[in-house]
Amino acid sequence: MQKITLRIIYSFFIRCFLKLIVGVKFDNANFLLNEKQFIIVANHNSHLDTMTLLASLPTSIIQKVKPVAAGDHFGKTKLKGKLTSFFVNALLIKRGRDKNNPENDPINKMLKELDNGYSLILFPEGTRGEPEKEQPLKKGIGILLSQRPKIKFIPAYMKGMGKAMPKGDNLILPFNSTLTYGKPTKIVSNDIEEIVKQIEQSFKELKQKTANTV
């Protein structure tokens, strides 16, 4: 039931809405079909970001990709948590580490989903920033990839989403927005800080590519 619901909502309704009404230009994401598993790492300026990424995915794999979201916001109540888990397929986590409670630790929860065969969508900035402004990346993505080095990360850069739906504003406005994917990439080091630097560099390259094509 959830698989069918996700496919109908994102591959048809959300994609059409974002493309025709909001003005989002989607990069072709069919290359994801060639990857058994991956972690999409994206910049974060708007609540539209998750919807845009899910709507960009090939229909056949939507149910196998889990966006990682803050449990204290999207799981504030049991009902909200259940709705978010069902309609967004989200993995709800704590914002900080919880080493005293391994089952509730966000890194362990993400590792468990990866080990169960799911792919993830992760916003390594940790929270939404100001439109078109990047924030320093958290170390969590480095820790995650260092423990599962065979899984490739795929950078995704979104431009204009923070203008179409700014932080703190629930109104969606038409705005020329783009989603650009980078290449599936394996980490070149197991050092956490080096992994973070590698991802930051991939974002810089995508930002430049977007600037040259828009």
N, C-alpha and C positions, 0 to 999 in steps of 0.2 A: 504493500500500500504506500509506504513512504517513498519507495523508489519511483513509482508512477507519479506521485504528487510532486516530487522534486523536479522530475523531468518536465512535467507540464508547466509548473510555475516558472522555472528558470529558463528552459530552452525556448519557451514560447512567449508567455506573458511578460516576464521581466525583461527578457532580451529585446522584444519588440518595443516595450515602453522606453527602455534606456536608449535604444537606437533611434527610434522615430520621434519620440517626444522630448527626451532630454538632450539628445544629440551626441551620444557616445559612439566613438569609432573603435570597433573591436579589432584587435589583432587576431589573426588566424591561429587557433589553439589546437588544431588537429594533430600537430606533432606530439601532443601529450599521449596519443593513442599508442605511440611507439615506446612509451616508458611504462614499465611495470609498476613503479612507485616513485613518488617525488614529494618534495616540499616546495610549494610556491611561497616565495618571500616577497612581500610587497610593501610599498610605502603606504602611509595611512593618513588621509585628510578628512574622510567623510564616512558616514554610515552607508553611503552608496558603494563603497569600495568592495565590501563582501558580496553584495548583490551583483556587482559588475563582474567580479571574478567568477562567481558561480555561473552566471549567464554566459560567460565566454567558453565554458568547458564543453567538450564534446558530450552530447546527450548520454551516451552509453556509460560514461564514467562518473557522472555527477554524484551518484549515491556512494561512491567509494572515496570521495574527497571531503574532508572535514575541516571547516574553518575553525580556528582556535579563537575563543572569545572569553572575555572577562566574566567569570561567574558572578561577581558581586554586582554587575550591572545587568547582564542578560539572564541571570538566574536569581534575581532579587527575591522572587517568590517561586514556589514550586510550580505554579501554573505557567509563569513566564519562562522558567527553565525548560519545562516540558515542551512548550510551544516552540521555543528557540531550537531545541534539540531536534524536533520533528520537522519543522518547516525550513530550517537553515542547515540542518544536519551538523550543528555546531558541537564542538568539544569545549565544554565550559571548564575553565581552570581558575585557580587563584592567581592573583597578580604577583605574589612573592613566593619564594621557596618555602617548603614545609618539610624540612628534613626529619622532624620528629614524628611525622605522620606520612610515611612513604606512599601510601595509597592515595593520599590527597595532594602529594607534591606535583606541581604542574609539569616538571620535566618527566617524571615517571609516568604520568597520565598520557603525555604525548608519545613517549616511547612505547607504551602499551598499545596505543592505536596503530602506530607504525608496525609493531610486531604482529598485529592482527590483520595486516595487509592494507590498511587505509593510507591514503596520501593526505597531506595537511596543507592548509592555507594559513600562513603565519605573518603577522605584522610585527617585525622585530623592533620597530620604534616603540612598541608597547602601548601607545595611545594615539588618538588623533591629534595632529598638530595644526598649525595655521596653514591656510591654503598655499600650496606651492613652496612650502618651507620644510626641509628635511630636519629630522631630529636624530641625535645619536642613537645607534642601535644598541639594544640590550644584549647582554651576553648569553641569554637563554638559547638563541639560535645556534650560537657557537658550541654550547654545551651539548645541545641535541645532536648536531651533526657530528661532533667529535665522538659520540657514542654509537652512531650509526653511519660510519663514513662511506659505506657503499651506496647510500641513498643520495641521489642527486638533488641539488637545489635548483629552482628555476626562478630567476628574478623577474618581477613584474613591476612596471612603473606606470602609475596612473597620473594623468595631468588633467586638471580642470574639475575634478570631483569635489574639491573643497569649495569651489565657486558654485557648483550646481546644488550642493547641500552642505552649507558650512556647519562647523561644529557649533552645537547649541541651537541650531535652527532646524525645525522639522519640515520646512517648506522646500520642495524640490523645484528648481528653476532650470529652464533650458540653458545649456552652456556647452560650448564646443569642448568636448572632453575626449581623452584617448586612453586606451589601455595597450601597452606595448610589452611583449614578452621577450626575455632573453633566452639564451640557449641552456638546456639542461647541463649542469656542471657539477663535477665532483670536487670536494674540497682537496686542496693541495697540501694541507698541513693538519695535524691533529691538535695544534695549539689553538685554544679558544679565541684568543685575541687576533691571531692570524686569520682564522675563519671569518670573524666579524669584518676584518679589513677587506677580505676577498669579496664579501657580499657588498660592502660599501662601494668598492670599486665597480662592481657590476651595476649598481644603481647609477653611478656617475656616467657610465657608458650608455646606459639606456636613456638617461635624461638627455644626454647629448644627441643620441639618435632621434629621440622624439622632437627635440628642438630643430633638427635638420630636416625633418619630414613634415612637420605640421605647418 
